[in-house]
């Protein structure tokens, strides 16, 4: 029980509110409902500690994870004695706590990429200075920071002279240097190692870190201590693994950058050196659920670095319900608390099939009675498994039923979300001529296009212009009106070149659309100005560091490239450009912390689209919990509000909402109510359309941490694994002997949730509670 551990007053308050009755993990944890509340709990505990340790040593995280921790800390400090501030303090154990003073704290930077300029906005050094030293009013003089520009190197040179390609070869620690440059690099690596040792000593001279707060990576890393890091590791220059590089790709402008960048990080032993330290790991969302389970339930091991917190009596995990969902405690609570539902029955039987590795038809009543969870099924009998099998078959029958006379509006937060989420289902819909289909991506998606991709595209475009291979610019009215015309021809031309296996023709098709975008965005009036504009954009991007926020016009150019890619995908099925709607919602800015959707700016365009299209079915991403990717959540909220507003002027009782998931989250079989068979042909269509159309994404500059490659491959793997689960319940012969060719040809399954408006809005309302009361 958590009561066996020394809880602070803040922790006692949140523990009472959580309703969690049993804690059986190796490290104690606290659970809250949502991501913003996770920030509130962490801020309250931090301020409680600071009030008792005004000259203590703290180490706080960077990135998107601490967004609400930072906001709540600032809010509470600014409103300590206001009515709202007092109410929060009374509720969460801070009623008798004097207002904390932060200026005498010593801040320790957890980690940093190396090498990276401290002036870059995507450096952790810049983040720490902006959000913590300045944002919290901490002492810059006392701070122990990692500034790549100031770490001494051989002959007093700068890292750009020593490592001109920004790559550091750590094999030089152990092998002989072969060139004069390598000798300088070797000497510099030794000097960095020496600096790291001194950094470690500075922390230990202070008695170690007193309050440590960190996130956890997909491989379990804390700081940059990746899977396999020594439990007694200290501050060091080190390499990272693929999962960590994939997560860092968003900060650094692509995996091609993060894969070649080393890191300086404090070690696992640095974190737990002070045995009285408060050490907290925060995690939000179901994507973190498995690594949270492993980190909390396994013994101390270098395979799961966060298990090192077992060494601290004040070691804690602070979790959202989504992040805690796979803990044995949470699974017990799911089955043993509250009323028993049919979903619980489906889940218990499916999990039992997997646990015993038995097909559903071979499960005996005795197997169910002997299982911890299945034994709780009401009216348990020989028919229980058959009923679950029938339920799954009914979901498959829904997935293969023919839809007619529907007006379909498929929406996605980013380009490729719709394709990765439900393309096989859409293929079925579009094979019926009576259906009318529209597609809308709600954000510009520019952050997914690298500078390198745009530079290469513009250089090729300039070459085509020089060779006279872009005839449309010679037409008299092109720069006045012509650039707006024949966008469908661009798409048709491009896909014809795909069919002809003509890569040069495809590149020319992309250049046509890029020129139209440049004329539109930069108001280009003639050929000379077009060439100058191309040169200007290339120059700006070449002088930008990877991951830097682009000027708004270049953001728009990148977004319009993504929009062209989306048009190409749906043109595979004969969908015209006019039926692909680009909304570019305003909350999507490219900043590290994006604002919440605005009801006027971000909702009205969606309502207007509903009025224009008048759909009978709307699809959207239905990710669990209000955490990452946060664009998905924010788009869901904007869409839900738009549906509410539309419902005030139109009867929506017949409108259906299709909630899908893709490579970030997946439905469990008991959560979905429609199952669509996916054939090898469906998979090929998705792989081909992804590779041929999402040109800016084929090299996977921002890959999933689960696969070093295209997202389409990740989606395919999800579908195949989902088939495997259902085959275990129904038997393989159900599929290959089925009377319907669509089921016989299935080698994957797609899950989604079909809802009426009332069900959807209730679900969205639950998620919306995530930001209620937020500053």
Secondary structure as UniProt FT lines:
FT   HELIX           2..4
FT   HELIX           9..18
FT   STRAND          29..32
FT   HELIX           35..52
FT   TURN            54..55
FT   STRAND          57..59
FT   TURN            65..66
FT   HELIX           67..78
FT   TURN            79..81
FT   HELIX           83..91
FT   TURN            92..93
FT   TURN            95..96
FT   TURN            103..104
FT   STRAND          106..108
FT   STRAND          111..114
FT   TURN            118..119
FT   TURN            121..122
FT   HELIX           124..127
FT   HELIX           128..134
FT   TURN            135..137
FT   TURN            140..142
FT   HELIX           148..150
FT   HELIX           154..156
FT   HELIX           159..162
FT   TURN            164..165
FT   HELIX           170..173
FT   HELIX           180..205
FT   TURN            206..207
FT   STRAND          211..214
FT   TURN            218..219
FT   TURN            223..224
FT   TURN            227..228
FT   TURN            231..232
FT   STRAND          236..238
FT   HELIX           242..252
FT   HELIX           255..258
FT   TURN            259..260
FT   STRAND          262..265
FT   HELIX           268..272
FT   TURN            275..276
FT   STRAND          278..283
FT   HELIX           286..288
FT   HELIX           289..297
FT   TURN            302..303
FT   HELIX           305..311
FT   STRAND          314..320
FT   TURN            321..326
FT   HELIX           328..336
FT   HELIX           342..356
FT   HELIX           360..362
FT   HELIX           365..369
FT   TURN            372..373
FT   HELIX           374..376
FT   TURN            378..379
FT   TURN            382..383
FT   HELIX           384..400
FT   STRAND          407..412
FT   TURN            415..416
FT   HELIX           417..430
FT   TURN            433..434
FT   STRAND          436..441
FT   HELIX           446..448
FT   HELIX           451..466
FT   TURN            467..468
FT   HELIX           471..474
FT   TURN            476..481
FT   HELIX           482..484
FT   HELIX           487..499
FT   TURN            500..501
FT   HELIX           503..522
FT   HELIX           527..542
FT   TURN            546..547
FT   HELIX           552..571
FT   TURN            572..574
FT   HELIX           577..579
FT   STRAND          580..582
FT   TURN            586..587
FT   TURN            599..603
FT   HELIX           604..613
FT   STRAND          617..621
FT   HELIX           630..647
FT   TURN            648..649
FT   TURN            653..654
FT   STRAND          656..660
FT   TURN            669..671
FT   STRAND          674..679
FT   HELIX           680..693
FT   HELIX           695..697
FT   TURN            698..699
FT   TURN            701..702
FT   TURN            705..706
FT   HELIX           711..730
FT   HELIX           732..736
FT   HELIX           741..744
FT   STRAND          746..756
FT   HELIX           757..768
FT   HELIX           769..771
FT   TURN            772..773
//
